[in-house]
Amino acid sequence: MMTLIRLAAVILSVVFSASVSMADCRDCTTVDFEKNIQLNLLTPMLHMSLKEKITYVQSFGIDVYAVKDPENLPITVPYLPYATEDIIPAKFIKLFSEGAIGQYMTETNYAYTVKKPTILLIESVDDWTVIHEFAHYLFDRARLMEDDTRESLHLMHSEDAQEDFFDAKESFRNLGGYRDEEHKKRTIQSFVLYAKMQIFFERSASLEETTIEKLLRNYHVTHKPHGFTHKDTERSDRYVYNTSFKAQEALRLILEDCVDLAKTLTAQDQNLLSELKNVCHQAKELKKDGVKVYESTGLKKSLTPAY
């Protein structure tokens, strides 16, 4: 077991090395979906005990809370304070009664109402899950080095664009066509913005889950991390499939709209066609990459839905 003195030395060294590289993340590694992460901050956890992992995570200024396990499995983190509704919105605590075992909450999303990075862990949490949630923090940390836009602003823009697009699309259906050129422009441009926001969220949500699980699965083979078990990989199999399938379905719907909208434009709409083709190409490539990354995990179950 790593001694507390050695653990403290590891924490000081990695936090210092990270702080001096915050400007451009020179020590970031680019992984799947062109996502950046400081893996040098993740790997020290692999051979720590569960309690040492928690201490390490907290050393980054992250608040860590436990949430009651609805199945009453043995408590593994009795030293953690419990999340209460005066600290964490009830809807996020409720997720754990619906099957969640961990939740990363960024302070850049107002919906979470947290003032600093926060991780919720089921009280029976295992080593795999602690590293998984910390990896979310590291992806968020790297993203903010490149783009300090608050996540809540991305969400707000996505919701506004979705509402605008759905309204314009409904008008098109009711009228049997565009009302006028302005209606056409508004429909295409609202879709383009909506699609961009959806692509952003698929990369930072469902596909980030897949990316993290792939990293941990690889570490399980190459590093034999402390506390990792066959049960973790079986759970990972199900989780990777579910998150990958969810992303594929979301991107499929975007691409269906791409086809439908392209049919409404003519050679006279070159600017709108260009905007549409660009975002649709991004969605198509992300969908294709999602399949490649899923298959690279070794899972064989098809992501193609059976209709």
N, C-alpha and C positions, 0 to 999 in steps of 0.2 A: 504493500500500500504506500502511496506517495505520502511523505511526511508533510505536516502543515508548513514547515519552513520551506521545503522544496516547492510546495504548491504556491506559497506566497511569492517565491522567486519567479516562478513561471508566470504568475499573474502580472507582476510588475514588469517583466521583460516584454510580454506580448502587448500589454496596454500601452507601454511607452513606445514600442515600435509602431503600433497602430496610430498613436496620436501624432507622430511626426510625419505620417504619410497621408493624413486626412485630405490634403489639398487635391491630390490627383489619384489617390489609391494606386500607387506604383506597385504595391505588393499584391494587387488583386489578381485572381485567376479567372479567366473567362471560361464558363462551363456551358452546358446546354442552353439553347435559346438565347445565346449571347448575353447571358447573365453573369455579372461580376460578383465575386465573393473573396474575402480574405481567408483562404483555407488555412493559412498559418495560425489563425486564431481559433480554428475549429479542431485541428489535429491534436493539440495538447490534451483535449478532453478524453481522447479515446481510451486511455489507460488509467483514468481517474476513477475513484469510487463514486457512487451516486451522490454522496454528500459533498465530495470534493467538486463534482461537476456543478452542483447548485451554488457553492461558494464562488466558483470561477465565474459563472454567469452573473451573479450579483456584483462581482467586482467591476463589471462594465456599467454599473449604474442602473441595472435592470431590476425592477421590482418583481419578485416571484411570490405567487400565492398558490395555496392548495385549494382544491375544490372537492367536496364530498363525493365519494364513489357510490353511485346508486346500487352497485352490486355488493357493496361492503367487503371488498377484497382487502387483504392485509395492508395497512398503512405503511408506506415506505419513506415518507418525508414528514415525520411527526414534529420536526423542528420548524416547519414553514407555517406562517400565519395563514388563516383562511380568508378567501375572498368574500367580502360582504357587500351587500347592495348599496351601502353608503360610499363604497370605494369603486366598485365595478357595476355597470348597468346589469340589471337582473337578466336581461335576454342573453347575455354572454355566459353568465353562470348557468343558466338553464340549458345551454348547449351540452353540458356534461351529463345531464339526465337524458339526453338524446343520443348519446354515444361518443361524444368528444372526449379525448384524453389529454389534449393540450391545446393552447390557444396563444398565439403571439399577438400583441396589441401595440401598434405604433402610436406614438403621441402626435404624429402628423395627420391622423384621421380623427376628426372631432367626434365621430360617432362613438369612439371608445371612451371618451372623456378622461383619459389618463394624461398625466402631466409629464410622464417619462416612459420609456419603453417598459412594457409589462408582459410577463408570461404567466399564464394560468396553467396549473398542472393538476391532473387528477391525483388524489391523495395516495393512490396505489401505483404511482408513476414508475416507469422503468427507465433504464439508462438510455435506450434508443430514443424515446420520446423527448427527453431533456435535450439531447443533441439536436434532434429535429427542430424543436422550437427555437433553439439558439441560432440555428442556421437561418431561420426566417429573419431574425434580427440582423444577422450579418449581410443578408441580401438587401434588407432595407437600408442598412448603414451604407453599403456600397452605392445603392441607387441615389441616396441623398448627397453623396459626394459629387455625383454627375448632374443631378437635377433636384434642387431643393424645394420643388413644388410640393405642397402638402398633399398627402394622399386624398384627403377629404375634398380638395379642389378638383382632383381628377374625377372623383366620384360624382361631385356636383355637376361637372361639365358633362359627364356621361349620362346622368339622369336627364339633364336639360336637352341634350342632343337626342336621346331616345324619345322623349316626349314630342319634340319637334318633328322628328322623322315619322313616328307613328301617326301623328295628326295629319301630316302632309300625305302619307301613304293612304290613310283612310279617305281623305278628300279625293285622291286620285281614283280610288275604287268607286266611290259614290258617283263621281262625275264621268267615269269611263275614260278618263284622260286628264291631262294637266289643264288647270283653269286658264293659265297664261304662262308666259316665259318666267315670270317671277316665281310662280308656283313650282315650275320645273327646277329652277335654280335652287329654291329652298329645299325641295325634296332631296335632290342629289347631295347638296352640301351638308344637310343635316345628317344624312346617312353616312357620308364620309367621316364626319366628326364622331358619330356614334360608333362606327366600325373601328376607328382608331382607338377610342376609349375601351371598347370591348377587347381589342387585341392587347392593349396595355394590361387590362385586368386578367385576361387569361394567362399572360406571361407571369404576372405577379401573384396569381392565385392558384388555379388548378395546375398549371404547368410548373409552377414553382414547387408545389407539393411533389410532383413526379420527379423533378430535378433533385430535390433533397433526398427522397427515398433512394434514388439511383446512387447518390453519393454514399449513403449509409450502407447500402447493399454491397457496394464495392469495398468499403472499409471493412465490412464484416469478413470478406474473403482475404483481403490483403493485410489487415492489421490485427484481426482477432480482438476487437475492443472489449474492454471490461464490461461485463453485464449483458452483452448481446447474446440472444438465444435463437434457436430454431423457431420458436413461437413468434419472435419478432419478425422473422422473414416471411412466415406464413401470413401474418397480418399485413405486412408490406405488400405481398402479392395482391391481396384484395384492394388495398388502398391505392396502389399504383394503377390498377385497372380502372377503378371507379373515377379517380381524378382525371386520368387520361381520356376516358370515355366522355366525361362531362365536358372537357375542353373540345373534343372532336365534335360533339353535338352543337356547342355554341358557335364554333367556326363554320360548321355545315350550314347553319341557319343564315349566317352572314353571307356565305357564298351563294345561297339560294336567292337572297335579295340582290346580290351582285348581278346574277343572270337576269332576273326580272327587270331590274332598273336599266340594264344595258339595252334591253329590247325597246325601251321607251325613248332612247336617244337616236339621233341621226348624225350624219357627217357634218351637219351644221353646228353640232354641239361639241366641238373639239375640246374646249377647255373643261367642260363638265365630264366628258369621256375620259380625259387624261386623269382627272382627280379620281374618278371612279375606278379606272383600271389600276391605278397605283395602290389604292388601299385594298382592292380585291386581290392583287398580287401578294400583298403582305399577308393577308388572311390565308391565302392558298399555301404560301410557303410555310407559314406557322403550323398549319394543319398537317402538312407533309412532314415537317420536322417533328411534330408531336408523335406521329406514327413511328418515325425512325428511333426516337428516344425511347419510346415504349418498348419497341422490339429489342432494343439494345439491352434492356433489363433481363432478357431471357424469357419473358412471359409469352405464351403462345395463344392465349385467348384472343379472338378477333375483336377489334374495336369497331367493326362495321355492324351497325344495328340490323336486326332481322325484322323487317317490316312485314 
